[in-house]
Amino acid sequence: MVPETYEALATLDAQCGRIFREHPFYDAPDIVPALRRLIRTDEFRRATDLL
């Protein structure tokens, strides 16, 4: 049982590694404008006592 389980996990690990290496890298979204909009909201200011 152990050799079969090891072999199955090793195969799965190799497949996952191959997928990860072949996956394209995407540019991160620019979250600064969204954070600035959030900080300007009354809800954020109330939650952080910035009034």
TORBAKE-724868 format. One record per residue (C-alpha): residue in three letters; x, y, z. Coordinates in steps of 0.05 Angstrom, whole numbers, plus 5000, padded with zeros to 4 digits. Example, Ala and Ser with C-alpha at 12.3 -4.5 7.8 and 13.67 -1.06 7.14 Angstrom:
2
<r><residuo>ALA</residuo><X>5246</X><Y>4910</Y><Z>5156</Z></r>
<r><residuo>SER</residuo><X>5273</X><Y>4979</Y><Z>5143</Z></r>
! end
This chain:
51
<r><residuo>MET</residuo><X>5000</X><Y>5000</Y><Z>5000</Z></r>
<r><residuo>VAL</residuo><X>5055</X><Y>5050</Y><Z>5018</Z></r>
<r><residuo>PRO</residuo><X>5093</X><Y>5044</Y><Z>4952</Z></r>
<r><residuo>GLU</residuo><X>5029</X><Y>5055</Y><Z>4912</Z></r>
<r><residuo>THR</residuo><X>5010</X><Y>5115</Y><Z>4955</Z></r>
<r><residuo>TYR</residuo><X>5080</X><Y>5145</Y><Z>4948</Z></r>
<r><residuo>GLU</residuo><X>5079</X><Y>5135</Y><Z>4873</Z></r>
<r><residuo>ALA</residuo><X>5010</X><Y>5168</Y><Z>4867</Z></r>
<r><residuo>LEU</residuo><X>5032</X><Y>5228</Y><Z>4909</Z></r>
<r><residuo>ALA</residuo><X>5098</X><Y>5234</Y><Z>4871</Z></r>
<r><residuo>THR</residuo><X>5061</X><Y>5233</Y><Z>4804</Z></r>
<r><residuo>LEU</residuo><X>5011</X><Y>5285</Y><Z>4829</Z></r>
<r><residuo>ASP</residuo><X>5067</X><Y>5329</Y><Z>4855</Z></r>
<r><residuo>ALA</residuo><X>5104</X><Y>5326</Y><Z>4789</Z></r>
<r><residuo>GLN</residuo><X>5041</X><Y>5344</Y><Z>4750</Z></r>
<r><residuo>CYS</residuo><X>5026</X><Y>5403</Y><Z>4796</Z></r>
<r><residuo>GLY</residuo><X>5097</X><Y>5427</Y><Z>4790</Z></r>
<r><residuo>ARG</residuo><X>5093</X><Y>5423</Y><Z>4714</Z></r>
<r><residuo>ILE</residuo><X>5028</X><Y>5463</Y><Z>4713</Z></r>
<r><residuo>PHE</residuo><X>5058</X><Y>5516</Y><Z>4760</Z></r>
<r><residuo>ARG</residuo><X>5121</X><Y>5524</Y><Z>4718</Z></r>
<r><residuo>GLU</residuo><X>5081</X><Y>5530</Y><Z>4653</Z></r>
<r><residuo>HIS</residuo><X>5030</X><Y>5580</Y><Z>4681</Z></r>
<r><residuo>PRO</residuo><X>5040</X><Y>5651</Y><Z>4656</Z></r>
<r><residuo>PHE</residuo><X>5054</X><Y>5706</Y><Z>4705</Z></r>
<r><residuo>TYR</residuo><X>5003</X><Y>5761</Y><Z>4705</Z></r>
<r><residuo>ASP</residuo><X>5014</X><Y>5834</Y><Z>4724</Z></r>
<r><residuo>ALA</residuo><X>4987</X><Y>5851</Y><Z>4792</Z></r>
<r><residuo>PRO</residuo><X>4927</X><Y>5898</Y><Z>4792</Z></r>
<r><residuo>ASP</residuo><X>4939</X><Y>5970</Y><Z>4813</Z></r>
<r><residuo>ILE</residuo><X>4901</X><Y>5972</Y><Z>4879</Z></r>
<r><residuo>VAL</residuo><X>4923</X><Y>6042</Y><Z>4900</Z></r>
<r><residuo>PRO</residuo><X>4862</X><Y>6077</Y><Z>4869</Z></r>
<r><residuo>ALA</residuo><X>4815</X><Y>6028</Y><Z>4902</Z></r>
<r><residuo>LEU</residuo><X>4848</X><Y>6038</Y><Z>4969</Z></r>
<r><residuo>ARG</residuo><X>4844</X><Y>6114</Y><Z>4962</Z></r>
<r><residuo>ARG</residuo><X>4769</X><Y>6109</Y><Z>4946</Z></r>
<r><residuo>LEU</residuo><X>4760</X><Y>6065</Y><Z>5007</Z></r>
<r><residuo>ILE</residuo><X>4797</X><Y>6112</Y><Z>5054</Z></r>
<r><residuo>ARG</residuo><X>4753</X><Y>6170</Y><Z>5031</Z></r>
<r><residuo>THR</residuo><X>4688</X><Y>6135</Y><Z>5051</Z></r>
<r><residuo>ASP</residuo><X>4651</X><Y>6155</Y><Z>5114</Z></r>
<r><residuo>GLU</residuo><X>4645</X><Y>6082</Y><Z>5133</Z></r>
<r><residuo>PHE</residuo><X>4721</X><Y>6073</Y><Z>5134</Z></r>
<r><residuo>ARG</residuo><X>4731</X><Y>6137</Y><Z>5173</Z></r>
<r><residuo>ARG</residuo><X>4679</X><Y>6115</Y><Z>5225</Z></r>
<r><residuo>ALA</residuo><X>4709</X><Y>6046</Y><Z>5230</Z></r>
<r><residuo>THR</residuo><X>4779</X><Y>6076</Y><Z>5242</Z></r>
<r><residuo>ASP</residuo><X>4757</X><Y>6138</Y><Z>5282</Z></r>
<r><residuo>LEU</residuo><X>4788</X><Y>6186</Y><Z>5233</Z></r>
<r><residuo>LEU</residuo><X>4731</X><Y>6238</Y><Z>5236</Z></r>
! end
